[in-house]
């Protein structure tokens, strides 16, 4: 498979500020390019490392709409948060393709929008398993979304999809990712803390716990080492 997105460039010299988030994250100033050589790419790192922030910015730069409820009131607003994508350029293989962004914190908003659309056009639900996503448990609705949406050709961004999933469901998601990427019609870029998902074969892992985003082997990730040491303590 030739990945839809081959490479992204971060234009740090054009950042409008170095004082405000996310432009004050050193990782973004030092990392100029990230290459996507595999159909599945994982971003790993501690909370606050910037992996989810970059994931969302890449999705926006690819023209992917993110179904956030923007009507909520915030105590403090940051006008720089939603413009990071303007300083990222995308190198496509053969032209732009559609796709979607999944975030566990915004999934309910999307599911409610889908129910609203289905009120006038019930056929919309056929793309997501044929049933309303808000009538299922959170984990069940996520799996219905994953099983059905990722059959469609496109590029897919997932931000910590394991949040509401049992280990068995994570294994099923792992199979969904592998099956659809192997068919050559789907590319996945995923921010995760899950050692189960990170074990995916034919995938690239990028480490965000360095000054520059760098590739890392599965067995060298802190996620693998922490779980390995924890489980071995019961031997």
N, C-alpha and C positions, 0 to 999 in steps of 0.2 A: 504493500500500500504506500502511496505517496501521501504524506500528511497534507491536510488542507492548509494549515499554518506551518510554515517551515521555520520561521524565525521572528523574534520580536526585538526591537531596538528601543532602549530607554534614553531619551534625549535630556540628560540631566543638566547640560549647560544652558538649556532653555527654561529650566524651572523658574517659576515666578518668585519663589522665596526659598530660603533654607531654614526658616524659623517655624513654619507651620506644618502640621501633619497633613498629608503624608510626605511632603517634600523634605522634611527634616530627618527622615530615616536614612542613615548612612549607606545602607545596602543599596538603595535606589540611586544614590549618587555614584557608587562605585561599579555597579553592574551595568554594562552597556548593551549586552546582547544575551538572549537565551535562545538556544537552538532546540527544535523539536524533531528529533530523529526517530522517535517511536510513536506508535499510534496511541499509547497511553503515557501520560506524564504526570508524576506526582510532585507536589510542593510540600516539603516537610520543614518543621521548625517549631520553636517554642511559641507560646501565645505572645503576640506583639512583635513577632519577627518580620511581619510584612507580607506573608504568603497569601493571606486572604485578600488583603488590599490590592496586591498586584494582580491576583486572579480576576478580581472584579474589574480592574482597569483594563486588562487585556480583553475581557469580554465586551466591555463598552467600546473599545477601539475596533473590535470586530463587528460592531453594529448590532450586538445582542441587547435586546431590551431586558431590563431587570425589573421584575414585578414587585417593587417596593411600595408600601403605603406611605406616601410622602405627606399625608395630612396630619400626622401626629405633631404635637408641639414639643420643641426641645428647649431645655434651659439654656444651653450654649450651642450656637451653630458655627460651623466651620465652612466658609465659602470655598475652601480649597479641596475639600474631600471629593467632590464630584467632577473635578476637572483633571485629575491625574491622567486619565486616558488620552488627553490631548497631547501629552508628551511621550506617547508610545506609538511607534509605527509597526505595521504588520506586513510581513512578507508572505503572500499567498502563493501556493503552488500553481494553481490553474484558475485563479479568480475566486472571488468571495463566495462563501456558502452560508446558508442559514444555520441556526443552532439554538441553544438555550442555556440559561444560567440557572443552576439549582443552588439554593441556600436554605438550610433547614429553618433559619429564622424568618424567611420570607415565603416559605412554601404555602402556609395557610392563606396568605394574601392571594397568591395565585389560585389556589383551590377555590376560594370564594369568587374570584373573578370568573373562573371556569363555570361555576354553578350559575352565575348570572347570565353568561353567554348561552348556556344550555337551556335556560328558561325559554328562549326564543328559537334556539337551534339545537335540539337534543343531539344531533349528529356530532356535535363537538366532543361529546364524551367518548365516542368510539376511538378517538386517538389516545385515550388514557385508560382503556380497559372496559369502557361501556357503562361505568357507574360513577356516581358522584364521589369525588375524592374526600369530601368532608363528612361522609356518612361512615367512613371506615376509621379504625384506629390510626394514629399518626404513622406508626410503622407500616401498617398495611397500605395506607394511601401512598406512602413513599415508594414502596415496592411496585405498586400498580403503575405509578408514574414512570419508574425506571424501566420496567418490562416493556412498556408500550412506546414511550417517547423515543427511546434510543434505537428503535428499529428503523427510524427515519434517517436518511442521509443528513449529516451535518457535523458541526463541531460543538462539543458539549463541555460546559464548565460546571464543576461540582465543588461546593465549599462545605467541607466536613460532612459528607452524606451519611457517615456512620452514626451521627448523633443520636438518632432515635431507633437504631437498628440493633437487633440481637446478633450474637455471633453467627447464628445460622443464616440470618438475613444478609449479613455482610458477605458470607460465602456465596450466597445467591447473587448479590450485586457483583461480586468479583467475576462470577460466571457470565453475567450479562455484559460486563465491560469487555471481557475477553472474546465472547462470541461475536458481538457487534463490531469490535475493532478488527477481528480476524476476517470478517466478511468484506472489509475494505470500504465501508460506507460511513464509519463513525470515527472521530478523533476525540479523545478525552483529555482534559487538563483538570487536575483534581488537587485541592488542598485537603490534607487529611492528617489525623493522628492515629489512624488505625493500622496496627501491624498486620492485620489480616489483609486489608486492601493493598498495603505496600508489598505484600508477597507476590503480587501479580507478575506473571512471566511476560516477557517481551514488553517491558515498561522501563521508563527512565525516571529516576528519582533525583530531584534537585533539593539541595540542602540550603535553608535560609538562615542557619545559625553561624554563618561566616560573614566576613566583610563583603564578599562577593558571592552571588549565587553560584554554587558549584555542584557537579554531579556527585552522587554518593552511592555506594553499594548498599543493598538492603541490610546485610548483616552488620554494617557499620553505623546504621542509624541509631539514635538514642532510643527510639521507640522499640526496636527489636531488642536492644541490649537490656532495657529496663524490664520488659516482659519476660525475657529469657532468664534474667537473674531472679526475678520475683518467683517464677514458676519452679525454677531449680531449687529454691530455698525450701521446698516442700519434699524434696527427694530424701 
